[in-house]
Amino acid sequence: MDFPTHFGLIRQRGATMELLERDTFLHALTARLAVAAAGRGGIVVVGGEAGIGKTSLLEAFVAAGDEGARILWSGCEALSTPRALGPLHDIARLVRGELARSLREEEERSALFAAALDELTREAPTVLVVEDAHWADDATLDFLKFLGRRVARLPLLVVISYRDDEAGPSHPLRLMLGDIPAASLERIRLERLSPEAVAQLSRAAGRDGREVYEVTGGNPFFVTEILTHEGSGVPESIRDAVQTRAARLTRAGRDVLELVSVVPSRAERWLVGEEAELGPAIEECIGLGSLIAAGGGVMFRHELARRAIEKALAPNRAAALHRRVLRSLESRGEEVEPARLAHHAIFSGDEEAALGHLMAAGARASALGAHREAAAHYQAALDRKHRLVPEALADLLERLFYELQLFGWSEQARDRLLDALRIRRACSNRMAEGRDLRWMARITWLLGGMAPARAWLDEAIDVLEKLPESSDLAMAWSSRSQLAMLSEEDDEAFLWGARAIELAERLGDTEVLVHALTNVACARIFTDLDEGLSRFDLALRLCLENDFHEHTSRVYAGLVSSLAVCRMVDRAIAAADEGMAYTMAHDLDCWTHYVQGWRAFSLIDAGRFAEAERDTRAVLESSEPRAVVDRIPALTSWGRLLVRRLDPRAGEVLDEALRISFSMDSVQRVALNVSSLAEAAWLRGDMSPVLGVLRDAWRDALDRRQPQNIGELGFWMWRAGEIDELPEPAALPFVVQVRGEWKRAAEEWDALGCPYEKAIALLDGDGTAAAEGLAILERIGAGGVAALMRRRRGLKRRRGRAKARQSNEGGLTARQMEVLELVTEGLTNAQIGERLGISARTVDHHVSAVLASLGAASRTEAATAALRRGWLRGQL
């Protein structure tokens, strides 16, 4: 295929090419390709300033031809707003087939990405080059993240180049790279040439190396321009060097050069002009080195050279050239992407055309999931709002609102929606007004305000109930059910949900139906487990049948959070694993983080502290922006884990979680965080500082009658000496422990799979029970709590057992040592379970604990570490 041929670092030497001061990087790329050819692909990111020689390095790598790889070369363009999925369009133009069809028919993203992945793995190995990723749109970045999560198992090498001086720490590209597994990512940063390298190049051109270095600073592109500059001496600037070369062109050649300068990236031959008319002028530009042939068109050797010519154009001349390009592109019909049309319309000064193309570009970007770019297009259209009638302006504002809230700009989104609402009211469009009011409720809740969200929603319902029945009304009722469910007003949640379900079924609106079913399921599961689970099952089945990605994720989120709060530990973790597999497959990171936060909560219940920490850190340290609601489960889990590790940071984390929970009127989350605060106070030996907030949360729990909240908060009220018994409908394990039935409480917690709570119950028992409880705490990583409880009860540590475990097993239990030995033999989890008479799931838990204890990333690493330390049978 065609790909750019740049000067820069590469110097001709006979029949070979020499790459100055880049050998190490070239070898790194070659080595990574060899690994990819063996089926273990990866991503290499090549960064550096403009002109540093990124493309030259990649060309030398490709020219080496190692491993016989197929090369697919693509890039991102410096349009006023990026075109959505530009690199995929480049690939499709090269390979045609299914990928081209998927793009042409604007298939939804999961299908489109799957088609691209099929193409990239059709021939092995394949190298995908994506140049200038600092200009990439959100959808392209999502695609690269999609590849990054899968590439380790593919014969594919993805090489991404970008200008690091145009991509700061908060740039979306850097955030995306932060979410790619470290093992799959390698970074190369190119530095400027040394004075010695510049001197070596300068001598060959008969120039003074020191003078050339002073002007260029060692930037390879600048060095190349200076050394190919004809004339005496060194020009004062690179722009002078570029203009000097251009001045040697004929008038026709100069016209071609100027036309191509207003076209970012590559200009097709048909766009430049008919071959018979301008063919000689095009060849003249190529022959002089001002342009290069690329992919059926022409382009500048470097973006810096293009900009030098473009900036020298007089404003009228530039506008005329953009107008000419625009008309040529428009004549090609639907094959031209609207973002490209919008770019030239803007710079041509044709405001009417710009508005139309911007709206089309926004709609296309949104359909492809490039929401940041869609918002940029719509914002540019909004700058021309004087050309829109009021209703059309409101429609534009609503589109802009939708895009902004999707990628986290919630406050800006709210402001745009308020503008649209004012217009709808002024135009007496009551249906649209009701819809905007409902959206105002949602965005207000996402910003952390439950009370004002309820007010907006009540107003929306009031408006919509006076109009003919509609899906907007059904969704407003369902939204009212959702807010009630979040506040644990279960009867009200069921009432509004039932109304929404009935209307959605009559209207045949499956999307509203699954939204309402999920709300009702979340409200019912605490008092009627079977009914709640059946509602979840129905909602999930309908979502999967209709390919509702976001609603499917919401069902998983509701199911996992409900099971976690009910302390159904194994089921919660299994549902979380299933839900995260779905959300990650569809790159719905906000939902992944939400479910992962709740999985961490259940992992803490299961005594798997190391895994819980990994989950919470993955969410809280993620570079992706998130709404506050997505952060709460991880904060709640992290706070509880820190309490059980006696970590002084627990208070700060729980304070933040409580502040958010109170603002959102989330009784469930308030109860969990207050319980953790109470537990921390009890461990310190003084519960008086938390009595005020504990009493308030206890009263709310009694009003809402949620069994788990009444049980957990009531348990700490009992520990504080505030109450003597728990009322119905408190959860059973708490009830029996408060009654003094510590043995039965321990059995209940054991049945639920909660070893920490079992240990705390046993500590209320006799000496033998207390010793068992302390052993459990030590085994699961709560040794600090065990030591604290031992001091309180005046118990001595059983040193012999602890010493044996420390010296012989590195802290692993006897069962974990058995599992480790069988892992070393190469047995699968199912085979180990059959050998030991335990379930494969239990084996998986033991394997995870072993890996965490050894700091191993794989079973092979764990076996190697055990052999090296002499832990295996016959070596002890």
C-alpha positions, 0 to 999 in steps of 0.5 A: 500500500502507499504510505508517506515518505518523509525526509528528516532522520533518514539519510540516503547512503548508497542503496541503504538508509541510515537512521541517525540516533534511532537504532534503539527505538527501531530495534524495540519496534522490531522486537515487539513485532516478533512477539506479535507475530507469535500471537502476543500483540501489543501497542507501541506509542511513539511520542515527540514534538512536531518534526521530531521524526516519528514518521521517519522512524515508522517508515524505516521500521516498515521498510525493514519488512521483518516478519512479513507483516501486513501494514495498514497505515492510517491517521487523524487529521487537523480538521476544525473538529475531528472526523469520527473514526478517521483511521477506520475510514482509512483502513476501510479504503484500503481493504474494502469488504465488511469494514467498509460496509459497516462504516457506510451503513453506520452500524452501531459501534460494537458491530463496527469495532468487531468488523474492524477487529476481524479485518485486523486479524485476517492476516497475521501478523498485521501492523496498524499504524495510527499517526497524529493521534493527538487529533483523534476523536473520542470514537477513535480513542475508544476503538484504540482502547478496545484494541488495547484490551484485546491485543495481548491475545492477537497477532497484531501490533498497533503503533500510535504516533502523537505530538506530546507537546500538544497532548498535556496530562489531561488530554483524552489520548493520555487518559485513554492510554492510562486505561490500557493494560501496562503489559500491552503498552510500550512507550517511545519518546523521540528526542532532538538530534544531538549536535554531533548528528546535526554536524554529520548531516551538515557536512554531507550538505556542505553546511556549518553544523554549528550554525545549522544546530543553532537555527534548528535546535536539532529538530530533524524536520527543521534540519532537513529543510535547512539542508535542502534549502538552496542558496547561500547561508542558512535561512532565518526560519523554517518558514523561509526555507519552505517558502524559498522552495515554493518560490521555485515553482511555476505559477501552476505549481504554486496554485497546486501547492496552495490548494493542497495547503488548505486540505489537512492530510491528503488531497485526492487527485480529483480534488486537486484537478483533472490530470490533463490540466494539472498533472504536470504541475502536480508532478512538478511539486512532487519532483521539487520535494514540496509534495509527496504522492500518497494513497491516490492523492498528494500531501505535504511531506510534513504538517509544519510545511503545510501550515507554513504555506497555508499561513502565508495565504491572503485571507481572500485567497484562502477563503476562495481555495476552501470554497473550491474544495467545498464545492468539489467535495459536495459534488461527490455526494454521500461518500464525503464525511460531513466533518470534512465538509464542515471544515471547509465551509467554515473557512470558506465563509459560507455560513449557511453551508457550515450550519448544515454540514455541522449539524450533519457532522454532529449527528454522524459523530454521535451515532459513531459514539464520538460524543466529544466531537459531536458536542464540538460540531453542535457547539460550532453550529450554536455559534451560528444560532442567529440562522435558526428559528426558535424550535430548531435552536431548541433541538440543537441545544437538546442535542448539545446537552445530550452529548455533553452529559455523556462525557461528564460535562454535567454543569455545561449540559444542564445550562444548555438544557435550561436554554432549550427549556426556555425556548420550548416554554416560549413556543408552547411546545408542551410535549418537548417541555415535559421531556426537557423537564424530565432530563433536568431531573436526571442531570440534577440528580447526577450532579448530586441533588436529589431534592431539586431533581424530585421537583423537576420531575414532579413538574415534568409529570404535571405537564405530561399527564395533561397531554395524550399518553406518550412514551415520555410520560411513561419514562417520567413515571419510571424516573419517579420510581427510580428516585423513590427506589434510590431513597428506599421508598419502596412502596412508592417506587413500586407504585410509580414503576407499575404505572410505567410498566402498564403504559409502556406495555400498552404503547409497545415501548420496550425501552421504557419497560426495561427501565421500569422493571429494573426500578421495581426489581431493585425495590422488591428484592429486599422484601421479596427476593424471588419476585425481585430476581424474577423482575431482574431476569425479565429485564435482562432478557428483554435488554439482551434481545433488543441489544439495549447496551446501556439498559443492560448495564443498568440491569447488571448494576442494579442486580449486583448492588442489590445482591451486595447489600443483601450480603448474598456474597457469591451471587453478587460476585458472580453477577458482577463478573458477568456484568463487567464482562458485558460492560467491558465488551461494549466499552461502557466504562462508567458502568464497569466502574460502578459494578466494580465498586460493588464487586469490591464491597462483596469481595470485602464481605468474602474476606478477599481484601487484596482483590477488593483493593485492586477493584477500588483502586481501579475505579478511584485511580482511573483517569476517566471522568465520572459522575459522582454516582459512579464513584460512590460504590468504590468510595464506600468499599474503600472506606470499609476496607480501610476501617478493617485494616485500621488505616487512618485514611478511612475517616477521610474516605468515608466523609467524602462518601457520606457527603455525596450520599447525603446530597443524593438522599441515598439512604442505602449508601448513607447506612453503609457508610455510617455503619463503617464509621461506627465500626471504626469508632468501636474499634477505637474504643469510643463510639461517642463521636459518631452517635449523632450521625448514627442515630439519624441514620437509624431513624431513617432506616426505621422509616424506610424499613429495609431489613439490611439497613435496620440490621446493620445500623441497629447492630451498632446502636446496640454496640453503643448501648443505645438499644437492647434489641432489634425490631422487625424486619432487621436481617437475621444475623444481626438479630440473633447476635444482638440476642446473644446467640453468637454461635447461631450468628456465626453460622448465619454469617458463615452460610452467607460467606462473610468470614469477617462478620463470622469472626466478630460474632465468635469474639462474643463467645467463649475462649475457644470461639474467640480464638477461632475468630482471631484466627479467621481475622488473621487469615483474611488480612485483618491482623490489626483487628485481631491484635486489637481484639486479642488485647481487649480480651487478654488473650495470648497469641498462639505463637507456635502455629503462627511461626510455622505458618510464617516459616513454612508457608509464607502466610498461606493457609494449609488449604492454600498450600494444597491448591498451590501444589496442584497449580504447580502440577498444571491442573485446572481449577476444575481438576483441583476442585475434583481432587480436593472435593471443593467447587471450582469457584472455591478453588478460584478464590484460593488461587486469587489469594495465593497470587496476591500473597506471592505478588504473582501476576499468573499461575506460572509466576506463582509456581516459580516463586513457590519453587524458588522459595522452597515451599513445595512438598519435599522442599520444606 
